[in-house]
């Protein structure tokens, strides 16, 4: 089996020593950093995530920092979501689009103050796009990647674990809000958010030097909670309909095709670079859209390329993510389907590596 050759271009994280000591078995490359993908097994990690609490090294969710008088203006130029009512201390999920309305990223925007923002990005070179916009429009703003590495605490016991390290006040953080907490003399932003449906937090660890001290403190505090190192789980992600940029959507897709229209206030998001293109899309409506799809039969392997969706001998879409769900006893998947076949209950066929399989378009994701 081929292996990835390591080099300094493939960056370790402030938590890599802890991840390796925890017995990581696999990585992927994300924003030129290591992202763990499995510890015990995908299914065992899934079972543990749904029952206990995990600590995830998601340092690869790099931050693009906007700082200066034009920071808010630049942030609004990037997204069709209207940010005028967003307050410091809030996190917003924000589709980011180019001039054609195509998706460039689907990050979380963190508003630290009126003139300072973090964009917690998915896997793409968004930093370069933002720098280009700032310089092209001669905005009074500094755009850079700060030394901030997110650490996610996910699972039903996440509140209990963080309360032991940061105090009970952490329980008061509301969904997609954040507050500041002290650790070893540093103020860290902690948000109630994360890339799972099990509940939890993301700690924005500012300063690589305190990465392992925080990691060790969490594991020392959570031994009786059965805390483990973990990572975003493919099965749980698909069950919950959490999209993966670069897998389920690319810059060829608009937010409306990705089911993200509710995060677009195109008429009022004045200044968004892709606004005119998205106004046309909103008027005409998408011709294809992401849907949850249950695929018949035994367990299928994960997608390493799109699988064609077929109806009446014609291609009408593609499967982009798939996994066997032990809890729902089916192959759960995410697919992009044409308007003619996206209604719930529609029977379709999927061209899988194991041959053609019947499948059903669902009305909603599993969790």
C-alpha positions as CSV (number, residue, x, y, z in Angstrom):
1,X,0.0,0.0,0.0
2,X,1.4,3.4,-1.0
3,X,2.2,5.9,1.8
4,X,2.3,9.6,2.0
5,X,5.9,10.9,2.2
6,X,6.2,13.4,5.0
7,X,7.9,16.7,4.7
8,X,7.8,20.2,6.3
9,X,5.2,21.2,3.7
10,X,2.8,18.8,5.4
11,X,2.5,20.4,8.8
12,X,2.2,18.8,12.1
13,X,-0.1,20.4,14.7
14,X,0.2,21.5,18.3
15,X,-1.5,18.3,19.3
16,X,0.3,15.8,17.1
17,X,2.2,14.3,19.9
18,X,-1.0,13.5,21.8
19,X,-2.7,12.1,18.7
20,X,0.2,9.8,18.0
21,X,0.3,8.6,21.7
22,X,-3.4,7.9,21.4
23,X,-2.8,5.4,18.7
24,X,-4.0,7.2,15.5
25,X,-4.3,4.7,12.6
26,X,-5.0,7.0,9.7
27,X,-4.7,10.6,8.5
28,X,-5.8,12.7,5.6
29,X,-4.3,15.9,4.4
30,X,-6.4,19.0,5.0
31,X,-5.1,22.6,4.4
32,X,-1.6,21.1,4.2
33,X,-2.0,19.7,7.7
34,X,-2.5,16.3,9.2
35,X,-6.1,15.4,10.1
36,X,-6.7,12.1,11.9
37,X,-9.4,9.9,10.3
38,X,-9.5,6.8,12.5
39,X,-8.3,5.6,15.9
40,X,-9.8,2.2,16.8
41,X,-12.0,1.7,13.7
42,X,-14.5,4.0,12.0
43,X,-17.4,2.0,13.5
44,X,-15.9,1.7,17.0
45,X,-15.0,5.5,17.0
46,X,-18.6,6.1,15.9
47,X,-20.1,4.1,18.8
48,X,-17.8,5.9,21.3
49,X,-18.7,9.4,19.9
50,X,-22.4,8.7,20.4
51,X,-22.0,7.5,24.0
52,X,-19.1,9.4,25.6
53,X,-16.8,12.3,24.8
54,X,-13.9,12.7,22.4
55,X,-11.1,15.3,21.9
56,X,-10.5,16.1,18.2
57,X,-7.4,17.7,16.8
58,X,-8.9,19.9,14.1
59,X,-6.0,22.3,13.8
60,X,-6.4,21.9,10.1
61,X,-9.5,24.2,10.3
62,X,-7.1,27.1,9.8
63,X,-8.2,30.7,10.6
64,X,-8.2,33.5,8.2
65,X,-8.0,36.6,10.4
66,X,-9.4,40.0,9.2
67,X,-8.2,42.9,11.4
68,X,-8.7,46.6,10.8
69,X,-11.3,49.3,10.1
70,X,-12.6,47.5,6.9
71,X,-12.8,44.0,8.4
72,X,-16.6,43.9,8.6
73,X,-16.9,45.3,5.0
74,X,-14.5,42.7,3.7
75,X,-16.3,39.9,5.6
76,X,-19.6,40.9,4.0
77,X,-18.0,41.0,0.5
78,X,-17.2,37.3,0.9
79,X,-20.6,35.9,1.8
80,X,-24.3,36.3,0.7
81,X,-25.3,35.9,4.4
82,X,-26.4,39.3,5.8
83,X,-24.0,40.0,8.7
84,X,-25.2,43.4,9.8
85,X,-26.9,42.1,12.9
86,X,-24.1,39.8,13.9
87,X,-22.7,40.7,17.3
88,X,-19.2,40.1,18.9
89,X,-19.4,36.7,20.6
90,X,-21.4,35.1,17.8
91,X,-20.4,32.5,15.3
92,X,-22.2,32.3,11.9
93,X,-22.1,29.5,9.3
94,X,-21.3,31.4,6.1
95,X,-21.2,30.2,2.5
96,X,-18.4,32.0,0.8
97,X,-18.8,32.5,-3.0
98,X,-16.9,33.8,-6.0
99,X,-18.2,36.3,-8.6
100,X,-20.2,33.5,-10.3
101,X,-21.9,32.5,-7.1
102,X,-19.9,29.3,-6.9
103,X,-19.0,28.0,-3.5
104,X,-15.4,28.7,-2.4
105,X,-15.7,27.5,1.2
106,X,-18.4,26.9,3.9
107,X,-16.6,28.1,7.1
108,X,-17.7,29.4,10.4
109,X,-17.2,33.1,10.9
110,X,-16.2,34.2,14.4
111,X,-16.8,37.8,15.3
112,X,-14.3,38.8,18.0
113,X,-15.0,42.5,17.7
114,X,-16.2,45.0,15.1
115,X,-12.7,45.2,13.6
116,X,-11.5,41.6,14.2
117,X,-12.9,38.4,12.7
118,X,-11.7,34.8,12.3
119,X,-12.9,32.7,9.4
120,X,-12.5,29.0,10.4
121,X,-12.1,27.4,7.0
122,X,-12.7,24.1,5.3
123,X,-10.1,22.6,3.0
124,X,-9.1,25.3,0.4
125,X,-6.8,28.2,-0.3
126,X,-9.3,30.8,0.9
127,X,-6.6,32.9,2.5
128,X,-5.3,33.8,-1.0
129,X,-8.8,34.7,-2.3
130,X,-9.4,37.0,0.7
131,X,-6.0,38.6,0.4
132,X,-6.7,39.3,-3.3
133,X,-10.1,40.9,-2.5
134,X,-8.6,43.1,0.2
135,X,-5.7,44.3,-1.9
136,X,-7.8,44.6,-5.1
137,X,-10.3,46.9,-3.4
138,X,-7.6,48.7,-1.4
139,X,-9.3,47.9,1.9
140,X,-7.8,49.1,5.2
141,X,-7.5,45.6,6.7
142,X,-4.8,43.0,7.5
143,X,-5.5,39.5,6.3
144,X,-3.3,36.7,7.7
145,X,-3.3,33.2,9.2
146,X,-2.9,33.5,13.0
147,X,-1.4,30.9,15.3
148,X,-4.8,29.5,16.2
149,X,-5.5,25.8,16.3
150,X,-9.0,24.6,17.0
151,X,-9.5,21.6,19.4
152,X,-13.0,20.1,19.3
153,X,-14.7,18.4,22.3
154,X,-17.6,16.3,21.0
155,X,-20.1,13.9,22.4
156,X,-22.9,13.8,25.0
157,X,-20.4,14.2,27.9
158,X,-18.7,17.2,26.4
159,X,-20.2,19.7,28.9
160,X,-19.1,17.7,31.9
161,X,-15.5,17.4,30.6
162,X,-15.1,21.1,29.8
163,X,-16.7,22.2,33.1
164,X,-14.0,20.3,35.0
165,X,-11.3,22.2,33.1
166,X,-12.8,25.6,32.6
167,X,-15.6,25.8,35.3
168,X,-19.4,25.5,35.1
169,X,-19.8,28.8,33.3
170,X,-18.9,26.9,30.1
171,X,-22.3,25.2,30.3
172,X,-24.0,28.6,29.7
173,X,-22.5,29.0,26.2
174,X,-25.4,28.9,23.7
175,X,-25.3,27.2,20.3
176,X,-23.0,29.1,17.9
177,X,-22.0,31.5,20.5
178,X,-18.6,31.8,22.2
179,X,-17.1,33.2,25.4
180,X,-13.6,33.7,26.7
181,X,-12.0,31.4,29.3
182,X,-8.6,31.3,30.9
183,X,-6.1,28.5,30.7
184,X,-2.6,28.8,32.0
185,X,-2.8,32.6,31.9
186,X,-4.2,32.7,28.3
187,X,-7.7,33.7,27.3
188,X,-9.2,31.2,24.9
189,X,-12.4,31.5,22.9
190,X,-14.6,28.5,23.4
191,X,-17.7,28.1,21.1
192,X,-20.6,25.7,21.3
193,X,-20.1,24.2,17.8
194,X,-18.5,21.3,16.0
195,X,-18.5,19.0,13.1
196,X,-20.9,16.4,14.7
197,X,-24.5,16.2,15.8
198,X,-23.6,14.8,19.2
199,X,-23.1,18.3,20.8
200,X,-19.9,19.9,22.0
201,X,-17.5,22.7,21.7
202,X,-14.6,24.0,19.7
203,X,-11.7,25.6,21.6
204,X,-9.7,28.2,19.6
205,X,-6.2,27.5,21.0
206,X,-4.3,30.7,20.4
207,X,-0.6,29.9,20.8
208,X,0.9,26.5,19.8
209,X,2.9,26.3,23.0
210,X,-0.2,25.5,25.2
211,X,-1.6,22.9,22.8
212,X,-0.2,19.8,24.6
213,X,-0.7,21.2,28.2
214,X,-4.4,21.7,27.3
215,X,-4.6,18.3,25.6
216,X,-3.2,16.6,28.8
217,X,-5.4,18.6,31.1
218,X,-8.5,17.4,29.2
219,X,-7.5,13.8,29.4
220,X,-6.5,14.0,33.0
221,X,-9.9,15.5,33.9
222,X,-12.0,13.0,31.8
223,X,-10.6,9.6,32.7
224,X,-13.8,8.5,34.4
225,X,-15.9,9.9,31.5
226,X,-14.1,7.5,29.1
227,X,-12.6,10.4,27.2
228,X,-10.7,9.3,24.0
229,X,-9.0,11.0,21.1
230,X,-11.3,11.1,18.1
231,X,-11.8,12.7,14.8
232,X,-14.7,13.7,12.5
233,X,-16.5,10.4,11.8
234,X,-17.7,9.6,8.3
235,X,-20.7,7.6,9.4
236,X,-22.0,10.2,11.9
237,X,-21.3,13.0,9.5
238,X,-23.4,11.6,6.7
239,X,-26.2,10.6,9.1
240,X,-26.3,14.2,10.2
241,X,-26.1,15.7,6.8
242,X,-22.9,17.6,7.5
243,X,-21.4,18.5,4.2
244,X,-17.8,18.3,3.2
245,X,-16.4,21.0,1.0
246,X,-14.4,19.4,-1.8
247,X,-16.4,16.2,-1.5
248,X,-20.1,17.1,-1.5
249,X,-19.7,20.5,-3.1
250,X,-17.1,22.5,-5.1
251,X,-16.9,25.9,-6.8
252,X,-19.1,24.5,-9.5
253,X,-22.0,24.5,-7.1
254,X,-24.0,27.4,-5.7
255,X,-25.2,27.6,-2.1
256,X,-28.8,26.9,-3.3
257,X,-27.7,23.6,-4.9
258,X,-26.0,22.6,-1.7
259,X,-29.2,23.2,0.4
260,X,-27.7,26.3,1.9
261,X,-30.2,28.8,0.6
262,X,-31.4,29.5,4.2
263,X,-27.9,31.0,4.9
264,X,-28.2,33.4,1.9
265,X,-29.8,36.8,2.3
266,X,-29.0,37.8,-1.2
267,X,-31.4,40.7,-1.4
268,X,-30.0,42.4,1.7
269,X,-26.3,41.2,1.7
270,X,-25.2,44.4,-0.1
271,X,-21.6,44.2,-1.1
272,X,-21.3,40.4,-1.6
273,X,-19.1,39.8,-4.6
274,X,-21.4,37.0,-6.0
275,X,-24.6,38.8,-5.2
276,X,-25.8,39.5,-8.8
277,X,-25.1,35.9,-9.9
278,X,-27.0,34.5,-6.9
279,X,-30.0,36.8,-7.4
280,X,-30.4,35.2,-10.8
281,X,-30.1,31.7,-9.3
282,X,-32.6,32.6,-6.5
283,X,-35.1,33.8,-9.1
284,X,-34.7,30.8,-11.4
285,X,-34.2,28.1,-8.8
286,X,-31.6,25.4,-8.8
287,X,-31.7,22.6,-11.3
288,X,-30.0,20.1,-9.0
289,X,-29.6,19.9,-5.3
290,X,-28.0,17.8,-2.5
291,X,-30.2,15.1,-1.1
292,X,-29.9,12.3,1.5
293,X,-30.1,8.9,-0.3
294,X,-30.4,5.4,1.2
295,X,-28.7,2.8,-1.0
296,X,-29.9,-0.8,-0.9
297,X,-27.9,-3.9,0.0
298,X,-24.9,-4.8,2.0
299,X,-22.2,-2.3,3.2
300,X,-20.5,-0.3,0.4
301,X,-16.9,1.1,0.5
302,X,-16.4,4.8,1.0
303,X,-16.4,7.0,-2.1
304,X,-13.0,7.9,-3.5
305,X,-14.7,9.4,-6.6
306,X,-18.3,10.4,-7.5
307,X,-20.6,7.4,-8.2
308,X,-23.1,8.1,-11.1
309,X,-26.9,8.2,-10.2
310,X,-29.0,6.8,-13.0
311,X,-32.7,6.8,-13.9
312,X,-34.2,5.5,-17.1
313,X,-30.7,4.9,-18.5
314,X,-29.7,8.5,-18.1
315,X,-27.3,10.1,-15.5
316,X,-29.2,12.3,-13.2
317,X,-26.7,13.0,-10.5
318,X,-23.9,11.6,-8.4
319,X,-23.2,10.2,-4.9
320,X,-20.4,12.1,-3.2
321,X,-20.2,10.5,0.3
322,X,-21.4,7.1,1.6
323,X,-21.0,4.9,4.6
324,X,-22.7,1.9,6.2
325,X,-24.8,3.0,9.2
326,X,-25.0,0.4,12.0
327,X,-27.8,2.3,13.7
328,X,-30.0,2.6,10.6
329,X,-28.9,-0.6,9.0
330,X,-28.4,0.9,5.5
331,X,-25.9,2.6,3.3
332,X,-26.4,6.3,4.2
333,X,-25.2,8.7,1.5
334,X,-25.2,12.3,0.2
335,X,-25.8,12.9,-3.4
336,X,-26.4,15.8,-5.9
337,X,-29.6,15.0,-7.8
338,X,-31.4,16.7,-10.7
339,X,-34.7,18.4,-10.1
340,X,-36.6,15.7,-12.0
341,X,-35.7,13.1,-9.5
342,X,-35.1,14.8,-6.1
343,X,-38.5,14.3,-4.6
344,X,-38.6,12.2,-1.4
345,X,-39.4,8.5,-2.1
346,X,-38.1,8.6,-5.7
347,X,-36.4,5.3,-6.7
348,X,-33.1,5.6,-8.5
349,X,-30.1,3.5,-9.2
350,X,-26.5,4.1,-8.2
351,X,-23.4,2.8,-10.1
352,X,-21.2,1.5,-7.3
353,X,-17.9,-0.3,-7.3
354,X,-20.0,-3.4,-6.5
355,X,-22.4,-3.0,-9.4
356,X,-25.7,-1.2,-9.8
357,X,-27.7,-0.7,-6.6
358,X,-31.2,0.5,-6.1
359,X,-31.6,3.6,-3.9
360,X,-34.3,5.9,-2.4
361,X,-34.2,9.7,-2.1
362,X,-35.1,10.7,1.5
363,X,-37.0,13.7,2.8
364,X,-34.4,14.4,5.5
365,X,-31.1,13.2,6.9
366,X,-31.1,10.4,9.5
367,X,-30.1,12.5,12.6
